[in-house]
């Protein structure tokens, strides 16, 4: 566990620095996409824009909404989310090839502070594979606040990703291996049907237009423990 924590701390700084240094200016400046924009293809039963908890955003329930024109492979996704604490599964999807195939990350507000307070899972042919992927590589214990905004950032590069909650310096979750093939797709927001709704605002997107080569993880030679090569070319254990 200690090695994992040290690895994550080291990986965090170099992951971001590498993504920015090597990708910049290939990474576009963050663009904020309002929820009242016609760019959203709404499939949710309820999708109401307005002012919530002092910020302009959207109330979403029973379904999702997907950007019609985004081409996302690698980059950074950021948004604010507010929840009531009721049982729910709300979050974001990326590399959405179609409604049945994507990568997904969502939170479980009713499990605040528990090891499975959130979840990364691939969506394959319409099925969520969360039951197959559990533990520290796929979820993290996060204490949520209710009825107020929480900031989330997801950094995606190749077959890896980091998820930040509130603290934008240290990732709460490092996903060492995204389970789907790294292909370009759109993005979406979701609130699981039949469960609690969510509020979202300040949806921002930065895209690595050149789709930098994925980060390679693994040890060679006499290296022990974690070893990682970043986009910036650093290698450490």
C-alpha positions as CSV (number, residue, x, y, z in Angstrom):
1,X,0.0,0.0,0.0
2,X,2.8,2.4,0.9
3,X,4.5,1.8,-2.5
4,X,1.2,2.5,-4.2
5,X,0.7,5.8,-2.4
6,X,4.3,6.9,-3.2
7,X,3.9,5.9,-6.8
8,X,0.6,7.8,-7.1
9,X,2.1,10.9,-5.7
10,X,5.1,10.8,-8.0
11,X,3.0,9.8,-11.0
12,X,0.5,12.6,-10.4
13,X,3.0,15.5,-10.8
14,X,4.9,14.0,-13.7
15,X,1.7,12.7,-15.4
16,X,0.3,16.3,-15.6
17,X,3.6,17.9,-16.4
18,X,4.3,15.4,-19.1
19,X,0.9,15.8,-20.6
20,X,1.2,19.6,-20.7
21,X,4.9,19.9,-21.6
22,X,4.9,17.4,-24.4
23,X,1.4,18.0,-25.6
24,X,1.4,21.8,-25.3
25,X,0.5,23.6,-27.5
26,X,-1.1,20.5,-29.0
27,X,-3.5,20.5,-26.0
28,X,-6.1,23.1,-26.7
29,X,-7.0,25.6,-24.0
30,X,-9.9,24.4,-21.8
31,X,-13.2,25.2,-23.3
32,X,-16.3,25.4,-21.1
33,X,-19.4,23.9,-22.7
34,X,-22.7,25.3,-21.3
35,X,-25.4,22.8,-20.7
36,X,-27.9,25.0,-22.6
37,X,-25.7,24.6,-25.7
38,X,-27.3,22.8,-28.8
39,X,-24.1,20.7,-28.8
40,X,-25.7,18.4,-26.3
41,X,-27.8,15.4,-27.4
42,X,-30.0,14.7,-24.5
43,X,-31.3,11.2,-23.7
44,X,-32.2,11.8,-20.0
45,X,-35.8,11.9,-18.9
46,X,-35.1,15.2,-17.1
47,X,-32.5,17.7,-18.2
48,X,-33.2,21.2,-16.8
49,X,-30.8,24.1,-16.9
50,X,-31.0,26.8,-14.3
51,X,-29.3,28.2,-11.2
52,X,-28.5,25.6,-8.6
53,X,-26.5,26.2,-5.4
54,X,-25.6,29.6,-6.7
55,X,-24.2,28.5,-10.1
56,X,-25.6,28.1,-13.5
57,X,-25.8,24.4,-14.4
58,X,-28.1,21.5,-15.1
59,X,-30.4,19.1,-13.2
60,X,-30.1,15.7,-14.7
61,X,-32.2,12.6,-13.9
62,X,-32.7,9.1,-15.4
63,X,-30.3,9.1,-18.3
64,X,-27.6,11.1,-20.0
65,X,-26.5,13.8,-22.5
66,X,-23.8,13.5,-25.0
67,X,-21.8,16.0,-27.0
68,X,-22.6,15.8,-30.7
69,X,-19.3,17.0,-32.0
70,X,-16.5,16.2,-29.5
71,X,-13.5,14.1,-30.7
72,X,-11.8,13.0,-27.5
73,X,-8.9,10.6,-27.2
74,X,-6.6,12.1,-24.6
75,X,-7.0,15.2,-22.5
76,X,-8.6,16.6,-19.4
77,X,-12.3,16.6,-18.4
78,X,-13.4,18.9,-15.5
79,X,-16.8,19.6,-14.0
80,X,-18.5,20.5,-10.7
81,X,-21.2,18.1,-9.4
82,X,-23.6,18.4,-6.5
83,X,-25.6,15.5,-5.1
84,X,-28.1,14.9,-2.2
85,X,-26.6,11.8,-0.7
86,X,-29.3,9.5,-1.9
87,X,-28.5,6.3,-3.7
88,X,-27.2,7.2,-7.1
89,X,-24.7,6.6,-9.9
90,X,-23.7,9.8,-11.6
91,X,-20.7,10.8,-13.6
92,X,-19.1,11.1,-17.0
93,X,-18.3,8.9,-20.0
94,X,-15.5,9.4,-22.5
95,X,-14.3,7.8,-25.7
96,X,-18.0,7.2,-26.4
97,X,-18.0,5.3,-29.7
98,X,-21.7,4.8,-29.4
99,X,-24.2,4.7,-26.6
100,X,-23.2,1.1,-25.8
101,X,-19.4,1.4,-25.8
102,X,-17.3,3.9,-23.8
103,X,-15.2,4.4,-20.7
104,X,-17.1,5.6,-17.6
105,X,-16.5,7.0,-14.2
106,X,-19.2,7.7,-11.7
107,X,-19.7,8.4,-8.0
108,X,-21.8,6.6,-5.4
109,X,-22.9,9.3,-3.0
110,X,-24.6,6.8,-0.7
111,X,-21.3,5.1,-0.1
112,X,-19.4,8.3,0.8
113,X,-16.1,7.4,2.6
114,X,-16.3,3.8,1.7
115,X,-13.7,2.0,-0.5
116,X,-16.3,1.8,-3.3
117,X,-17.5,5.4,-3.1
118,X,-16.9,5.6,-6.9
119,X,-16.2,3.4,-9.8
120,X,-14.3,3.3,-13.1
121,X,-15.7,0.7,-15.5
122,X,-15.7,0.1,-19.2
123,X,-19.1,0.0,-21.0
124,X,-19.1,-2.9,-23.5
125,X,-22.0,-3.6,-25.8
126,X,-24.3,-1.8,-23.5
127,X,-23.2,-3.6,-20.3
128,X,-21.4,-2.0,-17.4
129,X,-18.6,-4.3,-16.2
130,X,-18.3,-2.8,-12.7
131,X,-18.7,-6.2,-11.0
132,X,-15.5,-7.4,-12.7
133,X,-13.4,-4.4,-11.6
134,X,-13.1,-3.5,-8.0
135,X,-10.4,-2.5,-5.6
136,X,-8.0,0.4,-5.5
137,X,-7.3,0.4,-9.2
138,X,-11.0,1.1,-10.0
139,X,-12.4,3.0,-7.0
140,X,-11.2,5.1,-4.1
141,X,-12.6,6.1,-0.6
142,X,-13.8,9.7,-1.0
143,X,-15.8,11.7,1.5
144,X,-18.5,13.7,-0.4
145,X,-20.3,16.8,0.7
146,X,-24.0,17.1,0.0
147,X,-26.1,19.8,-1.5
148,X,-23.0,21.8,-2.5
149,X,-20.6,21.8,-5.4
150,X,-17.6,19.4,-5.6
151,X,-15.0,19.8,-8.3
152,X,-13.8,16.7,-10.3
153,X,-11.0,16.4,-12.8
154,X,-10.2,13.4,-15.0
155,X,-6.9,13.3,-16.8
156,X,-6.8,10.7,-19.6
157,X,-3.7,9.6,-21.5
158,X,-3.5,6.4,-23.5
159,X,-4.6,3.5,-21.4
160,X,-4.3,5.3,-18.1
161,X,-6.2,8.0,-16.2
162,X,-6.2,9.9,-13.0
163,X,-9.3,11.2,-11.1
164,X,-9.1,14.2,-8.7
165,X,-11.7,15.3,-6.2
166,X,-11.6,18.8,-4.8
167,X,-7.8,18.5,-4.3
168,X,-6.4,19.2,-7.8
169,X,-2.8,18.4,-6.7
170,X,-3.1,14.8,-5.6
171,X,-5.3,12.2,-7.5
172,X,-7.8,10.3,-5.4
173,X,-7.7,7.5,-8.0
174,X,-5.1,6.3,-10.4
175,X,-6.4,3.9,-13.1
176,X,-3.4,2.0,-14.5
177,X,-5.2,0.3,-17.3
178,X,-8.3,1.5,-19.0
179,X,-10.0,-1.7,-20.3
180,X,-11.2,-0.6,-23.7
181,X,-9.1,0.1,-26.7
182,X,-7.9,3.7,-26.9
183,X,-10.1,5.1,-29.7
184,X,-11.5,8.6,-30.4
185,X,-15.1,9.2,-29.3
186,X,-17.3,11.8,-27.8
187,X,-18.2,12.5,-24.1
188,X,-21.3,12.3,-22.0
189,X,-22.7,12.9,-18.6
190,X,-25.0,10.4,-16.9
191,X,-27.3,9.9,-13.9
192,X,-28.3,6.3,-13.6
193,X,-31.9,5.6,-14.4
194,X,-34.2,4.9,-11.5
195,X,-31.8,6.5,-9.0
196,X,-31.0,9.9,-7.5
197,X,-30.5,12.9,-9.8
198,X,-27.4,15.1,-10.0
199,X,-26.5,18.7,-10.6
200,X,-23.6,19.6,-12.8
201,X,-22.0,22.9,-13.9
202,X,-18.8,24.3,-15.4
203,X,-18.2,21.4,-17.8
204,X,-14.7,21.9,-19.3
205,X,-12.8,20.0,-21.8
206,X,-9.1,20.1,-23.0
207,X,-8.2,17.8,-25.9
208,X,-4.8,16.5,-26.9
209,X,-5.3,16.8,-30.6
210,X,-2.2,14.8,-31.5
211,X,-3.2,11.8,-29.3
212,X,0.2,11.4,-27.7
213,X,1.5,7.8,-27.3
214,X,0.2,6.1,-24.2
215,X,2.2,6.0,-21.0
216,X,4.0,2.7,-20.6
217,X,4.1,1.1,-17.2
218,X,6.3,-1.8,-16.1
219,X,9.7,-2.7,-14.7
220,X,12.8,-3.9,-16.4
221,X,16.3,-5.1,-15.3
222,X,16.8,-4.9,-11.5
223,X,13.9,-2.5,-10.9
224,X,11.6,-3.5,-8.1
225,X,8.2,-2.2,-7.1
226,X,6.5,0.4,-9.3
227,X,8.3,1.7,-12.4
228,X,6.8,4.1,-14.9
229,X,7.7,6.0,-18.0
230,X,5.8,9.2,-18.5
231,X,4.9,11.4,-21.5
232,X,7.8,13.7,-20.5
233,X,10.3,10.8,-20.7
234,X,10.9,10.5,-17.0
235,X,11.5,7.0,-15.7
236,X,11.4,6.2,-12.0
237,X,10.7,3.4,-9.5
